[in-house]
Amino acid sequence: MKESELRELYVDELKDIYNAENQLVKALPKMAKAATLAELKSGFEKHLEQTKGHVTRLEQIFDALGEKPTGKKCMGMEGLIKEGGEVAEDDYEDDVKDQGLIGAAQRVEHYEIAAYGTVRALAEKLGEDSAVDLLSKTLQEEKDTDSKLSELAEKMNVEEDSENEGEQSTSRARKGKSKTARA
C-alpha cells in the first residue's frame, strides 16, 4: 500500500465527515424543535454544541495537514438527515414522534461512529498522533451520545408500559365493578 494513496484516502474521509458534521449543525436545531420530550430536546441542543466542537477539531486536523476541509459532500449524512426531517414533519403523536426522532438520531450516530473509527484507524496508520487523539475524543462522544439515546428510548418504553399497565388495571377494575353491580 502506498503511503501517498493512504494519505489521500485519509484526507478524503476527513472531508466527508467534515461535511457531514456541518450538515448536522444545520439539522440539529430542527430536530430539537420537533422534539416534544424536554430531555430529548435538551439532548439535541447539547449535541449541537458538541458537534460544533467536532467541526473545530476537524479544522485543527486539516490545519496540521495543510489541507482545506472543503470539496466533498457527504451523501450518506444528507440521506440520514432527510429521513430525520421526514419524521419531524410527520403527524405522529408526541411520544411516537420522539421515538422516531431518537431512531433517526441513532442512525446518524452509528454513521458517525463508523466514519470516525475509520479516520482514526487511518490516522494511526499514518502516524498522525495528535489527530488520533482528537478523533478518539470525538469518537467517544459519538458513542456516548448513542448510549444516551438508547437509554432515553428505553426509559420512554418503560414509562409507556407503566402507563399501559395502569390503564389495563383501571379497565379490569371497572369490569369487575360492573360484574359485581349486575350480580
C-alpha positions in Angstrom: 0.0 0.0 0.0 1.4 3.4 -1.0 1.5 5.9 1.8 0.5 8.7 -0.6 -2.7 6.9 -1.5 -3.4 6.2 2.1 -2.9 9.9 2.9 -5.2 10.8 0.0 -7.9 8.4 1.3 -7.4 9.8 4.9 -7.9 13.4 3.7 -10.9 12.4 1.6 -12.5 10.6 4.5 -11.9 13.7 6.7 -13.5 15.9 4.2 -16.5 13.6 4.1 -17.0 13.7 7.9 -16.3 17.4 8.0 -19.2 18.0 5.6 -21.4 15.5 7.5 -20.8 17.4 10.7 -21.6 20.7 9.1 -24.8 19.3 7.7 -25.6 18.1 11.2 -25.0 21.5 12.7 -27.8 22.8 10.5 -30.1 19.8 11.2 -29.9 19.5 14.9 -31.9 22.7 15.7 -34.7 21.4 13.6 -34.7 18.1 15.4 -34.7 19.9 18.8 -37.6 22.0 17.7 -39.6 18.9 16.6 -38.9 17.0 19.9 -41.6 17.2 22.5 -39.9 15.5 25.4 -37.8 18.1 27.3 -35.0 15.6 27.8 -34.7 14.8 24.1 -34.9 18.5 23.1 -32.1 19.3 25.6 -30.1 16.3 24.3 -30.3 17.6 20.7 -29.3 21.1 21.9 -26.3 19.7 23.8 -25.2 17.6 20.9 -25.4 20.6 18.6 -22.7 22.3 20.8 -20.7 19.1 20.9 -21.0 18.8 17.1 -19.7 22.4 16.7 -16.7 21.2 18.7 -16.3 18.2 16.4 -16.1 20.7 13.4 -13.4 22.7 15.3 -11.3 19.5 15.9 -11.5 18.5 12.3 -10.4 22.0 11.3 -7.4 21.6 13.6 -6.5 18.4 11.8 -6.9 20.0 8.4 -4.6 22.9 9.5 -2.0 20.4 10.7 -2.1 18.6 7.4 -2.0 21.9 5.4 -5.3 20.9 3.7 -8.6 22.6 3.1 -11.6 20.8 4.5 -13.9 21.6 1.6 -14.7 19.9 -1.7 -16.7 16.9 -0.7 -20.4 16.4 0.0 -21.4 13.6 2.4 -24.3 11.9 0.6 -24.8 9.4 3.4 -25.4 12.1 6.0 -27.6 14.0 3.6 -29.9 11.0 3.3 -30.0 10.4 7.0 -30.9 14.0 7.7 -33.6 13.9 5.1 -35.1 10.8 6.8 -34.9 12.5 10.1 -36.6 15.6 8.7 -39.5 13.4 7.4 -40.0 12.0 10.9 -40.0 15.6 12.3 -42.7 16.7 9.8 -45.0 13.6 10.2 -48.2 14.0 12.2 -47.3 11.4 14.8 -48.4 11.7 18.5 -45.8 13.4 20.6 -44.2 10.3 22.2 -44.3 8.4 18.9 -42.6 11.4 17.1 -40.0 11.5 19.8 -39.3 7.7 19.4 -38.9 8.3 15.6 -36.5 11.2 16.2 -34.5 9.0 18.5 -34.3 6.4 15.8 -33.2 8.9 13.2 -30.6 10.4 15.6 -29.2 6.9 16.4 -28.8 6.2 12.7 -26.8 9.4 12.4 -24.7 8.4 15.4 -23.9 5.0 14.0 -22.9 6.5 10.7 -20.6 8.9 12.6 -19.2 6.2 14.8 -18.2 4.2 11.7 -16.7 7.3 10.0 -14.7 8.4 13.0 -13.5 4.8 13.6 -12.2 4.7 10.0 -10.4 8.0 10.0 -8.9 7.3 13.4 -7.5 4.0 12.1 -6.1 5.8 9.0 -4.5 8.4 11.3 -2.9 5.7 13.4 -1.5 4.0 10.3 -0.1 7.3 9.1 1.4 8.2 12.5 -0.8 11.3 12.9 -0.8 11.0 16.7 -2.4 14.4 17.5 -5.2 13.6 15.0 -5.6 10.2 16.6 -6.2 11.9 20.0 -8.7 14.4 18.6 -10.5 11.8 16.6 -10.6 9.4 19.6 -12.3 12.1 21.7 -14.9 12.7 19.1 -15.5 9.0 18.6 -16.1 8.6 22.3 -18.5 11.5 22.4 -20.5 9.9 19.5 -20.6 6.6 21.3 -21.8 8.3 24.5 -24.5 10.2 22.6 -25.7 6.9 21.1 -25.8 5.3 24.6 -27.8 8.3 25.9 -30.3 8.0 23.1 -30.7 4.3 23.8 -31.3 4.9 27.5 -33.9 7.6 26.7 -35.7 5.3 24.3 -35.7 2.5 26.9 -36.9 5.0 29.6 -39.8 6.1 27.3 -40.7 2.4 26.7 -40.8 1.7 30.4 -42.9 4.7 31.1 -45.2 3.8 28.3 -45.5 0.2 29.6 -46.3 1.5 33.1 -49.0 3.8 31.7 -50.5 0.9 29.7 -50.4 -1.4 32.8 -52.2 1.3 34.8 -54.8 1.7 32.1 -55.3 -2.1 32.0 -55.7 -2.3 35.8 -58.2 0.5 35.8 -60.1 -1.2 32.9 -60.0 -4.5 34.8 -61.3 -2.8 38.0 -64.2 -1.2 36.0 -65.1 -4.6 34.5 -65.0 -6.2 38.0 -67.3 -3.5 39.4 -69.8 -3.8 36.5 -70.0 -7.6 37.1 -70.5 -7.0 40.8 -73.2 -4.5 40.1 -75.0 -6.9 37.9 -74.9 -9.8 40.4 
